Amino acid sequence: MNTIPENLEARRRIAFFSNSLFMSMPHAPQVEKMMAFSVLTPYYNEEVLYSREQLRTENEDGVSTLYYLQTIYADEWKNFMQRMRREGMEKDGEIWTTKLRDLRLWASYRGQTLGRTVRGMMYYYRALKMLAFLDSASEMDIKEGSRELGSMRRDNGLDSFDSESSPSKSLSRNSSSVNLLFKGHEYGTALMKYTYVVACQIYGAQKAKKDPHAEEILYLMKNNEALRVAYVDEVNTGRDEMEYYSVLVKYDQQLDKEVEIYRVKLPGPLKLGEGKPENQNHALIFTRGDAVQTIDMNQDNYFEEALKMRNLLEEYRHYYGARKPTILGVREHIFTGSVSSLAWFMSAQETSFVTLGQRVLANPLKIRMHYGHPDVFDRFWFMTRGGISKASRVINISEDIFAGFNCTLRGGNITHHEYIQVGKGRDVGLNQISMFEAKVASGNGEQTLSRDVYRLGHRLDFFRMLSFFYTTVGFFLNTMMVILTVYAFLWGRLYLALSGVEGSALADNSSNNKALGAILNQQFIIQLGLFTALPMIVENSLEHGFLEAIWDFLTMQLQLSSVFYTFSMGTRTHYFGRTILHGGAKYRATGRGFVVQHKSFAENYRLYARSHFVKAIELGLILVVYAAYSPVAKDTFVYIAMTISSWFLVVSWIMAPFVFNPSGFDWLKTVYDFDDFMNWIWYQGGVFAKSEQSWERWWYEEQDHLRTTGLWGKLLDVILDLRFFFFQYGIVYQLGIAAGSTSIAVYLLSWIYVVVAFGFFLMVAYARNKYAAKEHIYYRMVQFLIIVLGIFVIIALLQFTSFKFTDVFTSLLAFIPTGWGILLIAQVLRPFLPAILWEAVVSVARLYDILFGVIVMVPVAFLSWMPGFQSMQTRILFNEAFSRGLRIFQLFTGKKS
């Protein structure tokens, strides 16, 4: 008991391994009699190993990747330095010279790199070698071997690729009584039973360009005997014709160079769909054995788990219900939870989904699909039924689940097994998480429209169909319904208040508001993400005990997890709804780095303006107008009880990107950010400007979905945009100038205001284009005349009508939403608008984006200006790290130890 490891990760692994030995798992056969299997990983252009520059380069806060890793993994860094000293390093500075390779490996094994995945998957090979040795070893060999192990000076290669030092090699070599014929037979056995194929789609092109990625992949092959790399070779045959080949290569230790094993001619170019599915399917022919495990680029594995692979493969011989399994589901462990509070929320949510969720789906519901990536496929079954991925553009954006659909439709059987786990990394920054959720939500919208779901819906029995709905399309549909309910409720209340119905209803009875308040507060519970947290609490109480689970949940609430969950509901709703209406889902590469960098205001605005900010401003405006004109709102308590959940939604949608942004409330950064935002808005940019540089480019990109949508999509869009004219219709009758009239003429006359305002805007724009550069005095004169004219009109109205001065501000409330509605409809009708009108639309849209930007910026600037908020926000964002005694503050002030 005195030698319990200090490292939390080591404790977790030992605990899981020892617990899993008591679970029911099949008996393992000898290695020679086990099923052979392969692992397949698709790779495109991600990091293989961190380079020296990447480790040393500091961001604007003076934090380098290496410094960040040293702080988060303090004890592991200490052990690493000890090991380097034992291996002959004299000064600490040598870490950047003679020991640079070790340092790069150490850092890469703590990121989400290909190097880490390869090391993890090669544990299978090591485990099989050791098990093969144990199968044939006599008692003497084992005694010799254990003595040998005890005297082995260095750590057995945990942090190096050096397979020279793996225990089984020394065991077989040093055991004197092993028959000479069998010497080293475990290599052959292990190689026959296991291969690892990495499908590096563009490896050939990288070699030709002398890309450092290619050298690193070669280094991995050199150090890992069982590793093969598959890539697509494009050969120019002259006359602008290309031939395409699938090529498999390995590193030959005798010849000391990379050699080609197979070359298969392809009928044409590989990439027809999203890229990743084809990358998997073209390399599938190079895998060997009866089973293939599909592993993603961001995964890891553990030696002790690799020992249980023989047991897992025996599951193929057992019947589950009427059939043997075709996909074996495997549990995942999310290893990115300690990086920041956001990563913790994400990993907690994900953990409950990949353990408890999948367990229930597999048994008793019998409706688990292929969600996670460590699943093991029956290779022959899938090779004869169209491969393990579907590869059509757009519709198969969530390519994983279509393998599950395919399997279920063709009578396969998918199970889930808890006694073995594979590590998995998740996104750690808010922008990465949002892009990931956007990808999943869009993919889900495309699934809704796919024929696979249609066929499954027809063929499943009633109970399985309900489970299927809940786990695929239903979850997103429900989320969308919750948000739409908020919309419908607020618009309905607003309309009741403005039309005067609410006032007369109040006179009759006052109990209906209490009932409404009760209903709304239930919606609040759903919206807070308390329901998404429920599986998480159950999962935690199963694994760590009930008190710990409740404590975790309370800590999460203090770290504003409700703000995060409410925000991500908005992301899901926006992208799911847009995909259902217009189609056109996009694959979004999320990036896998560590996020300690401050994201600029312009970047956040680009990402969230349409999905969150504009919608939150709309709901906030409704709430403000409702407070002003509703007789119910005169009773403050009733108003608060009725609208608190909606206000929480508005605040979450506007503030979340800044609360979860490192240094989000730093006053200087906020000032710079605003400058940067204004530059981005006004930058004209040329033809080649990207959306990051120019507002106009971004604005056009945001309308891409309208170019590809059909007639129904456009029509529905226009119908939804008509809601903004409701504002005007309701508020116009509240103006003093209306003098209590309820005639339709009041509404129609109010459009004069819109036309006049637009006319003024056009006149100023015309004058600016014609005079601003050369005859500036004329431009100023036009502006002066318009201002004078405006003042005259207001005086005349005050004199001759019942116009009140407050009407100026009230009418702004009415006509700003109207203008926005007209803009949105103009975007849909763009093909029919003349060029001059379209230019005016673009300039008005720019003004609206400035207005929205300023509205979002005001609370951020206020909180940045208030003292103490910055340190509180750092505390919220990195609390997990704090509780382990990390000096994250040093991360921000950059005080190097």
HUJOTA-V944074 format. One record per residue. RES is the residue in one small letter. PHI is phi in whole degrees, 0 to 359 (none if undefined). Layout:
res={RES & RES}
phi={PHI & PHI}
//
This chain:
res={m & n & t & i & p & e & n & l & e & a & r & r & r & i & a & f & f & s & n & s & l & f & m & s & m & p & h & a & p & q & v & e & k & m & m & a & f & s & v & l & t & p & y & y & n & e & e & v & l & y & s & r & e & q & l & r & t & e & n & e & d & g & v & s & t & l & y & y & l & q & t & i & y & a & d & e & w & k & n & f & m & q & r & m & r & r & e & g & m & e & k & d & g & e & i & w & t & t & k & l & r & d & l & r & l & w & a & s & y & r & g & q & t & l & g & r & t & v & r & g & m & m & y & y & y & r & a & l & k & m & l & a & f & l & d & s & a & s & e & m & d & i & k & e & g & s & r & e & l & g & s & m & r & r & d & n & g & l & d & s & f & d & s & e & s & s & p & s & k & s & l & s & r & n & s & s & s & v & n & l & l & f & k & g & h & e & y & g & t & a & l & m & k & y & t & y & v & v & a & c & q & i & y & g & a & q & k & a & k & k & d & p & h & a & e & e & i & l & y & l & m & k & n & n & e & a & l & r & v & a & y & v & d & e & v & n & t & g & r & d & e & m & e & y & y & s & v & l & v & k & y & d & q & q & l & d & k & e & v & e & i & y & r & v & k & l & p & g & p & l & k & l & g & e & g & k & p & e & n & q & n & h & a & l & i & f & t & r & g & d & a & v & q & t & i & d & m & n & q & d & n & y & f & e & e & a & l & k & m & r & n & l & l & e & e & y & r & h & y & y & g & a & r & k & p & t & i & l & g & v & r & e & h & i & f & t & g & s & v & s & s & l & a & w & f & m & s & a & q & e & t & s & f & v & t & l & g & q & r & v & l & a & n & p & l & k & i & r & m & h & y & g & h & p & d & v & f & d & r & f & w & f & m & t & r & g & g & i & s & k & a & s & r & v & i & n & i & s & e & d & i & f & a & g & f & n & c & t & l & r & g & g & n & i & t & h & h & e & y & i & q & v & g & k & g & r & d & v & g & l & n & q & i & s & m & f & e & a & k & v & a & s & g & n & g & e & q & t & l & s & r & d & v & y & r & l & g & h & r & l & d & f & f & r & m & l & s & f & f & y & t & t & v & g & f & f & l & n & t & m & m & v & i & l & t & v & y & a & f & l & w & g & r & l & y & l & a & l & s & g & v & e & g & s & a & l & a & d & n & s & s & n & n & k & a & l & g & a & i & l & n & q & q & f & i & i & q & l & g & l & f & t & a & l & p & m & i & v & e & n & s & l & e & h & g & f & l & e & a & i & w & d & f & l & t & m & q & l & q & l & s & s & v & f & y & t & f & s & m & g & t & r & t & h & y & f & g & r & t & i & l & h & g & g & a & k & y & r & a & t & g & r & g & f & v & v & q & h & k & s & f & a & e & n & y & r & l & y & a & r & s & h & f & v & k & a & i & e & l & g & l & i & l & v & v & y & a & a & y & s & p & v & a & k & d & t & f & v & y & i & a & m & t & i & s & s & w & f & l & v & v & s & w & i & m & a & p & f & v & f & n & p & s & g & f & d & w & l & k & t & v & y & d & f & d & d & f & m & n & w & i & w & y & q & g & g & v & f & a & k & s & e & q & s & w & e & r & w & w & y & e & e & q & d & h & l & r & t & t & g & l & w & g & k & l & l & d & v & i & l & d & l & r & f & f & f & f & q & y & g & i & v & y & q & l & g & i & a & a & g & s & t & s & i & a & v & y & l & l & s & w & i & y & v & v & v & a & f & g & f & f & l & m & v & a & y & a & r & n & k & y & a & a & k & e & h & i & y & y & r & m & v & q & f & l & i & i & v & l & g & i & f & v & i & i & a & l & l & q & f & t & s & f & k & f & t & d & v & f & t & s & l & l & a & f & i & p & t & g & w & g & i & l & l & i & a & q & v & l & r & p & f & l & p & a & i & l & w & e & a & v & v & s & v & a & r & l & y & d & i & l & f & g & v & i & v & m & v & p & v & a & f & l & s & w & m & p & g & f & q & s & m & q & t & r & i & l & f & n & e & a & f & s & r & g & l & r & i & f & q & l & f & t & g & k & k & s}
phi={none & 280 & 249 & 293 & 298 & 289 & 293 & 295 & 295 & 298 & 299 & 299 & 292 & 296 & 298 & 294 & 297 & 292 & 295 & 293 & 293 & 264 & 277 & 279 & 225 & 297 & 287 & 273 & 280 & 295 & 301 & 294 & 259 & 284 & 289 & 280 & 212 & 231 & 241 & 233 & 234 & 278 & 225 & 247 & 213 & 282 & 293 & 264 & 223 & 291 & 273 & 302 & 297 & 298 & 286 & 267 & 296 & 263 & 274 & 296 & 267 & 79 & 251 & 262 & 302 & 295 & 299 & 298 & 295 & 299 & 287 & 284 & 247 & 299 & 292 & 291 & 294 & 298 & 298 & 298 & 296 & 300 & 296 & 296 & 295 & 294 & 269 & 104 & 277 & 262 & 253 & 298 & 296 & 295 & 299 & 268 & 241 & 288 & 256 & 300 & 299 & 298 & 297 & 297 & 295 & 302 & 291 & 295 & 284 & 247 & 256 & 246 & 242 & 294 & 304 & 295 & 297 & 296 & 302 & 299 & 284 & 285 & 299 & 301 & 296 & 295 & 297 & 293 & 298 & 294 & 293 & 295 & 297 & 294 & 299 & 251 & 278 & 272 & 298 & 300 & 303 & 291 & 298 & 305 & 299 & 290 & 296 & 301 & 297 & 297 & 269 & 296 & 292 & 262 & 307 & 280 & 70 & 299 & 245 & 222 & 276 & 292 & 282 & 305 & 265 & 290 & 302 & 295 & 295 & 292 & 298 & 292 & 286 & 267 & 276 & 290 & 271 & 290 & 304 & 300 & 299 & 269 & 301 & 74 & 295 & 294 & 297 & 303 & 299 & 296 & 292 & 289 & 269 & 214 & 225 & 236 & 251 & 256 & 271 & 271 & 317 & 252 & 302 & 300 & 294 & 295 & 297 & 297 & 273 & 56 & 289 & 303 & 303 & 295 & 298 & 291 & 295 & 297 & 300 & 296 & 296 & 298 & 267 & 229 & 300 & 271 & 269 & 237 & 241 & 253 & 213 & 255 & 259 & 256 & 250 & 275 & 258 & 84 & 51 & 57 & 257 & 243 & 245 & 243 & 230 & 271 & 237 & 243 & 234 & 218 & 258 & 270 & 291 & 289 & 282 & 60 & 203 & 280 & 237 & 271 & 261 & 230 & 219 & 243 & 283 & 260 & 290 & 188 & 297 & 282 & 275 & 254 & 251 & 277 & 105 & 293 & 300 & 294 & 300 & 288 & 291 & 287 & 268 & 299 & 293 & 271 & 282 & 232 & 90 & 270 & 227 & 225 & 259 & 267 & 241 & 276 & 294 & 254 & 244 & 212 & 218 & 233 & 301 & 292 & 284 & 298 & 296 & 267 & 296 & 302 & 297 & 299 & 294 & 293 & 301 & 296 & 271 & 263 & 271 & 245 & 74 & 278 & 229 & 280 & 288 & 247 & 233 & 262 & 282 & 237 & 287 & 247 & 242 & 276 & 263 & 263 & 297 & 272 & 285 & 201 & 296 & 298 & 297 & 292 & 302 & 295 & 286 & 293 & 297 & 294 & 299 & 295 & 287 & 275 & 248 & 301 & 301 & 293 & 298 & 291 & 296 & 286 & 212 & 266 & 285 & 58 & 222 & 293 & 251 & 275 & 263 & 281 & 255 & 273 & 297 & 254 & 263 & 286 & 298 & 292 & 300 & 280 & 298 & 269 & 229 & 90 & 81 & 260 & 220 & 262 & 230 & 246 & 299 & 68 & 292 & 260 & 290 & 266 & 293 & 302 & 290 & 291 & 296 & 294 & 301 & 302 & 297 & 295 & 296 & 264 & 82 & 280 & 222 & 246 & 243 & 220 & 233 & 264 & 273 & 222 & 223 & 234 & 287 & 214 & 266 & 235 & 292 & 241 & 252 & 299 & 293 & 295 & 298 & 295 & 293 & 296 & 294 & 297 & 297 & 294 & 293 & 296 & 300 & 290 & 299 & 291 & 299 & 304 & 269 & 273 & 286 & 299 & 294 & 299 & 292 & 299 & 302 & 285 & 259 & 282 & 285 & 302 & 288 & 293 & 294 & 297 & 297 & 297 & 300 & 298 & 273 & 248 & 284 & 298 & 302 & 287 & 297 & 296 & 303 & 297 & 298 & 300 & 293 & 297 & 297 & 301 & 301 & 300 & 298 & 293 & 296 & 297 & 298 & 300 & 293 & 298 & 293 & 290 & 276 & 87 & 296 & 299 & 299 & 288 & 292 & 298 & 298 & 283 & 209 & 246 & 279 & 295 & 290 & 295 & 299 & 297 & 301 & 297 & 298 & 295 & 293 & 289 & 298 & 300 & 298 & 296 & 293 & 297 & 81 & 290 & 286 & 290 & 275 & 299 & 302 & 296 & 296 & 298 & 299 & 295 & 289 & 292 & 270 & 241 & 103 & 294 & 298 & 299 & 297 & 295 & 298 & 303 & 297 & 294 & 301 & 299 & 297 & 293 & 269 & 65 & 294 & 297 & 298 & 295 & 293 & 295 & 296 & 288 & 299 & 297 & 300 & 298 & 300 & 300 & 285 & 295 & 299 & 295 & 293 & 296 & 286 & 240 & 69 & 76 & 290 & 243 & 282 & 246 & 283 & 267 & 77 & 234 & 287 & 271 & 252 & 238 & 264 & 284 & 269 & 288 & 298 & 298 & 293 & 298 & 296 & 301 & 288 & 246 & 303 & 280 & 277 & 233 & 300 & 298 & 293 & 295 & 296 & 299 & 295 & 298 & 298 & 301 & 297 & 293 & 297 & 296 & 298 & 284 & 248 & 265 & 296 & 295 & 291 & 297 & 275 & 305 & 297 & 298 & 298 & 295 & 300 & 278 & 244 & 298 & 293 & 290 & 295 & 299 & 299 & 299 & 295 & 298 & 293 & 275 & 268 & 308 & 298 & 265 & 295 & 261 & 249 & 309 & 56 & 292 & 243 & 268 & 302 & 298 & 296 & 296 & 297 & 299 & 301 & 292 & 303 & 300 & 297 & 293 & 299 & 297 & 297 & 268 & 294 & 287 & 73 & 267 & 293 & 265 & 296 & 268 & 294 & 289 & 261 & 231 & 300 & 298 & 302 & 298 & 297 & 292 & 296 & 294 & 258 & 308 & 297 & 285 & 285 & 262 & 285 & 268 & 298 & 297 & 301 & 294 & 297 & 296 & 299 & 297 & 298 & 295 & 288 & 296 & 298 & 290 & 285 & 299 & 307 & 301 & 300 & 285 & 280 & 306 & 285 & 273 & 289 & 299 & 295 & 288 & 53 & 74 & 286 & 245 & 285 & 295 & 300 & 301 & 295 & 295 & 294 & 297 & 293 & 302 & 302 & 297 & 296 & 296 & 300 & 294 & 298 & 302 & 299 & 297 & 298 & 296 & 298 & 295 & 297 & 296 & 297 & 275 & 249 & 304 & 282 & 259 & 249 & 299 & 297 & 295 & 298 & 297 & 294 & 300 & 301 & 299 & 298 & 294 & 297 & 300 & 301 & 300 & 296 & 302 & 299 & 297 & 298 & 299 & 296 & 299 & 285 & 255 & 231 & 271 & 287 & 253 & 294 & 296 & 302 & 300 & 286 & 298 & 293 & 299 & 303 & 281 & 266 & 294 & 299 & 301 & 301 & 297 & 300 & 298 & 302 & 297 & 291 & 298 & 297 & 291 & 268 & 310 & 300 & 262 & 269 & 292 & 301 & 294 & 291 & 297 & 299 & 297 & 300 & 298 & 290 & 293 & 299 & 297 & 298 & 297 & 293 & 296 & 301 & 298 & 302 & 294 & 299 & 289 & 289 & 303 & 296 & 295 & 296 & 298 & 293 & 291 & 285 & 292 & 287 & 90 & 288 & 297 & 290 & 294 & 292 & 300 & 298 & 295 & 285 & 241 & 299 & 307 & 292 & 302 & 296 & 265 & 73 & 277 & 259 & 290 & 298 & 298 & 302 & 274 & 272 & 67 & 283 & 288 & 284}
//
